[in-house]
């Protein structure tokens, strides 16, 4: 008996990786995008980002303090939400708008449903969609001292020519964090190398979207047209940083592929057939709502379960 192994209570698989570690690396991976946004749009972009992060962190702290719950702002999830929300806003919005968005993201989308791990959609995108519906004129005003024309995606939708190199670098109008494809990809590579995200969701999303616009975009397999769609708008930011959110994306491998396909199809439908030039935010939150259904039909059966079902049918 003395030689028997001592077995502790579950969980038996442990890891040094924590929520705060993961969220901290997401913040670090977003810094190139945030930094370029500040460089591109100036002090106004910095103010929007600071107000957005401050509002999400303070809202979570005050709510948990009032509800006498454990204070969780140290896990950096509120910082990630605030940063993503700020990156999805134009630098031209008034100071109070990112504050309203931050409060909505944390209070309505996250905390009311139980906090981190219980929210049914990405809080930052939920808040962005709320702001677009509530303040459409403010959320679609991209005119600054530097950029006075429409966003590249809107120009593309209008049949006008766009400068693809400027779109890849980021010297265009748009929200603070969506302009530079290079900065976004640098951050995405950090998360991929660390194993925080994999390519199943963003890869399937992007490939499906490319196939869709090739078939229905009216330009065929036009490299310039496809590149402009990939570099423009929030597709790259959404694919790598928001569609891959652990809480609101499937955990099954098959489910990730299904989820990515739905994202690509919805984004293509919104961009090609919708009245707006964009559609990533709505595509992601609609797909978030479908995650329970996706997981229901892609969850692997326990060992031996298939044979039991076949035996019952026989």
Buried (B, 14 or more C-beta within 10 A) or exposed (E): EEEEEEEEEEEEEEEEEEBEBBBBBBBEBBBBBBBBBBEBBBEBBBBBBEBBBBBBBBBBBEBBEEEEEEEBBEBBBBBBBBBBBBBBBBBBBEEEBBBBBBBBBBBBBBBEEEBBEEBBBBBBBBBBBBBBEEBEEBBBBBEBEEBEEBBBBBBBBEEEEBEBEEBBBBBBBBBBBBBBBBBBBBBBEBBBEBEBBEBBBBBBBBEBBBBBBBEEBEBEEBEEBBBBBBBBBBBBBBBBBBBBBEBBBBEBEBBBBBBBBBBBBBBBBBBBEBEBBBBBBBBBBBBBEBBEEBBEEBEEEEEEEEEEEEEEEE
